[in-house]
Amino acid sequence: MDAFDLKKSGELPDVEINLATLKFAFQPIFDIKTGDVFGYEALMRPGQYTPTEVIQSYANVDMLDYIEGITFYFATKAFFDAKLEGNLFLNTFPGTCMSADMAVRTISTYGSQLMDRLFIEVLEYTKLNPTAWATKKKVLEDTGLRPRYAIDDFGTGENFNLRCIRQYKPNLVKIDRQFISHIDTDLRNQEIVDEMIHYMHASGIQVLAEGVETEAEYLYLMKKDIDYMQGFYLGKPTIYR
């Protein structure tokens, strides 16, 4: 069986991913000190259904490992096919681990190109499975890829407090857009973000503000000690053909 074939026995998801039409959009992440593109986050575009609908359907039958595997391979393929510069940010579920076959196929094809350019971005809406997480880290790190780790949507979901910092020991934390929206006028969010920046930098962790959607938000954050920004004001997700 091909590594990307669905299981031939047992319950299958109501909404299946069509690999022939599956695409990935890439949203730029900017280094605000230099103004350069630091990397791109890969965002699944399954076509007929929304990513949320697809993920929920596969979660219902305990097959998130399949989504993780095809994201690892096909997003990486799309990234290099588009000849994008900088780092590749790939989303990952902390509660599951792609199959060894899927990991090996990606690494054997793109491993040398991914060296020191891969960020594994921990999603906020599934609970940590320590065994799955440890297995995933070992598979990636044993290849010599030297991946770095980012926490997505910090302050929400399962990534809501400092416990996840201790769990994942990230290189970078992405502050959720709920704290960034209207930050130029929201005094409470200004205090929260200042505290996050101070704590992360004191811990040797870089900080990214996500969901920057207005010029006012951007100009306010430029005055802060933020390392990176991402959002519609700076660049929308794009599918490269």
C-alpha positions in Angstrom: 0.0 0.0 0.0 1.3 3.5 -0.8 2.2 5.6 2.2 -0.6 8.0 1.4 -3.4 5.5 0.9 -6.2 5.5 3.4 -6.7 2.5 5.7 -8.5 -0.2 3.8 -10.2 -1.6 6.9 -12.1 0.0 9.7 -14.1 3.3 9.8 -13.1 6.0 7.3 -13.8 9.7 7.6 -17.0 11.2 6.2 -14.9 13.9 4.5 -11.9 12.5 2.7 -9.0 14.5 1.3 -8.5 14.3 -2.5 -4.8 14.2 -3.0 -5.3 15.2 -6.7 -6.8 18.5 -5.7 -5.1 19.2 -2.4 -3.2 22.5 -2.3 -1.3 24.5 0.2 -1.3 28.2 0.7 1.8 29.9 2.2 1.6 33.0 4.4 4.8 35.1 4.8 6.4 35.7 8.2 8.5 38.8 8.4 11.6 39.6 10.5 10.6 43.1 11.6 14.2 44.2 12.4 15.4 43.6 8.9 12.1 43.7 6.9 13.0 40.4 5.2 10.8 37.4 4.9 11.8 35.0 7.6 9.7 32.1 6.3 6.2 30.9 5.4 3.5 29.0 7.2 1.9 26.2 5.1 -1.9 26.2 5.3 -3.9 23.3 3.9 -6.5 24.0 1.3 -8.4 20.8 0.8 -10.8 22.2 -1.9 -14.5 21.3 -1.4 -14.4 21.4 2.4 -12.8 23.8 4.9 -9.7 22.7 6.8 -11.7 22.6 10.0 -14.3 20.2 8.4 -11.6 17.9 7.2 -9.7 17.9 10.5 -12.8 17.2 12.5 -13.9 14.3 10.1 -10.5 12.6 10.5 -10.4 13.3 14.2 -13.7 11.5 14.6 -12.1 8.3 13.3 -8.8 8.7 15.0 -6.9 9.5 11.8 -5.2 12.8 12.5 -1.9 11.0 11.9 -2.9 10.7 8.2 -3.4 14.5 7.9 -0.1 15.1 9.6 1.7 12.8 7.2 0.3 14.3 4.0 0.9 17.8 5.3 4.5 17.0 6.0 5.0 15.6 2.5 2.8 17.7 0.2 3.3 21.0 2.0 7.1 20.5 1.8 6.8 19.6 -1.9 4.7 22.7 -2.6 7.1 24.9 -0.7 10.1 23.8 -2.8 8.1 23.6 -6.0 7.3 27.3 -5.5 11.0 28.0 -4.8 10.2 30.0 -1.6 13.0 31.4 0.5 13.5 31.2 4.2 12.0 28.8 6.7 9.0 26.4 6.3 6.5 26.4 9.2 4.5 23.1 9.3 1.6 22.6 11.7 1.6 19.5 13.9 -0.9 17.9 16.2 0.7 17.3 19.7 -1.6 14.3 20.2 -0.6 12.1 17.3 2.4 11.2 15.1 2.5 10.5 11.4 3.5 7.0 10.3 7.2 6.2 9.8 6.5 5.5 6.1 5.2 9.1 5.6 8.0 10.6 7.5 10.7 8.6 5.7 9.2 9.5 2.3 9.4 13.2 3.0 12.8 13.1 4.6 14.3 10.9 1.9 13.1 13.3 -0.8 13.5 16.7 0.8 15.7 16.2 3.8 18.8 17.9 2.5 16.8 21.0 1.4 15.0 21.2 4.7 18.1 21.2 6.8 17.9 24.1 9.4 14.8 25.5 7.6 12.1 23.6 9.3 9.8 24.9 12.1 7.4 22.4 13.7 4.4 24.5 14.8 2.4 23.0 17.6 -1.4 23.5 17.2 -3.5 24.6 20.1 -6.6 22.4 19.7 -5.5 18.8 20.5 -4.1 17.7 23.8 -0.5 16.5 24.2 0.2 12.8 23.9 3.7 12.6 25.4 4.5 9.3 23.6 3.4 10.6 20.2 5.3 13.8 20.7 8.5 12.1 21.9 8.3 9.7 18.9 7.8 12.6 16.4 10.7 14.6 17.8 13.0 11.6 17.7 12.1 10.7 14.1 12.8 14.3 12.9 15.9 14.9 15.0 17.5 11.6 14.2 17.5 12.5 10.6 19.8 15.5 11.3 17.2 18.0 10.1 17.7 20.1 13.2 14.1 21.3 13.3 13.0 24.2 15.6 9.8 24.3 17.4 7.1 27.0 17.6 3.9 27.2 19.7 0.9 28.4 17.7 -1.9 30.7 19.0 -0.3 31.1 22.4 -2.9 32.1 25.0 -5.7 30.0 23.6 -6.9 26.4 23.5 -4.4 23.9 24.8 -1.6 26.5 24.5 -3.1 28.9 26.9 -0.5 29.1 29.7 3.1 28.6 30.6 2.7 24.9 31.0 3.0 24.4 27.3 6.3 26.3 27.4 7.7 23.7 29.8 6.2 20.9 27.8 7.5 21.8 24.3 10.6 24.0 25.1 10.0 26.1 22.0 12.4 28.3 20.1 9.5 30.6 19.1 6.1 31.5 20.4 3.3 33.0 18.2 1.0 35.3 20.2 -2.6 34.7 19.3 -4.4 37.3 17.3 -7.0 37.8 20.0 -4.2 39.7 21.9 -3.0 41.5 18.8 -6.4 42.7 17.4 -6.8 46.5 18.2 -3.7 46.4 20.3 -3.0 50.0 19.4 -6.0 51.0 21.6 -6.6 48.0 23.9 -4.8 48.8 27.1 -5.4 45.4 28.6 -3.9 43.5 25.6 -1.0 45.9 25.6 -0.2 44.8 29.2 -0.6 41.1 28.4 1.6 41.3 25.3 4.3 43.2 27.2 4.3 40.5 29.8 4.5 37.8 27.2 7.4 39.4 25.4 9.3 40.0 28.7 8.9 36.4 29.8 9.7 34.8 26.5 12.8 36.8 25.9 14.0 36.2 29.4 13.6 32.5 28.6 15.5 32.7 25.4 12.4 32.4 23.2 11.6 34.5 20.2 8.2 36.1 19.8 5.9 36.4 16.8 2.8 38.5 16.7 0.2 36.8 14.5 -3.0 38.3 13.0 -1.6 41.7 12.3 -4.4 43.2 10.1 -4.2 47.0 10.3 -1.6 49.6 9.9 -2.3 50.9 13.4 -1.5 47.5 14.9 1.6 47.2 12.8 2.9 50.6 13.8 2.2 50.0 17.5 4.0 46.6 17.4 7.0 48.1 15.6 7.7 50.0 18.8 7.8 46.8 20.8 10.5 44.2 21.1 8.8 41.8 18.8 10.9 39.5 16.6 8.5 38.6 13.9 5.0 39.5 12.5 2.5 37.6 10.4 -1.0 38.8 9.2 -3.1 40.0 6.4 -1.7 43.5 6.6 1.8 42.2 5.8 0.8 39.4 3.4 -2.1 37.1 2.7 -1.8 33.3 2.2 -1.0 32.5 -1.4 -1.3 29.4 -3.5 1.7 29.2 -5.9 1.0 27.3 -9.1 
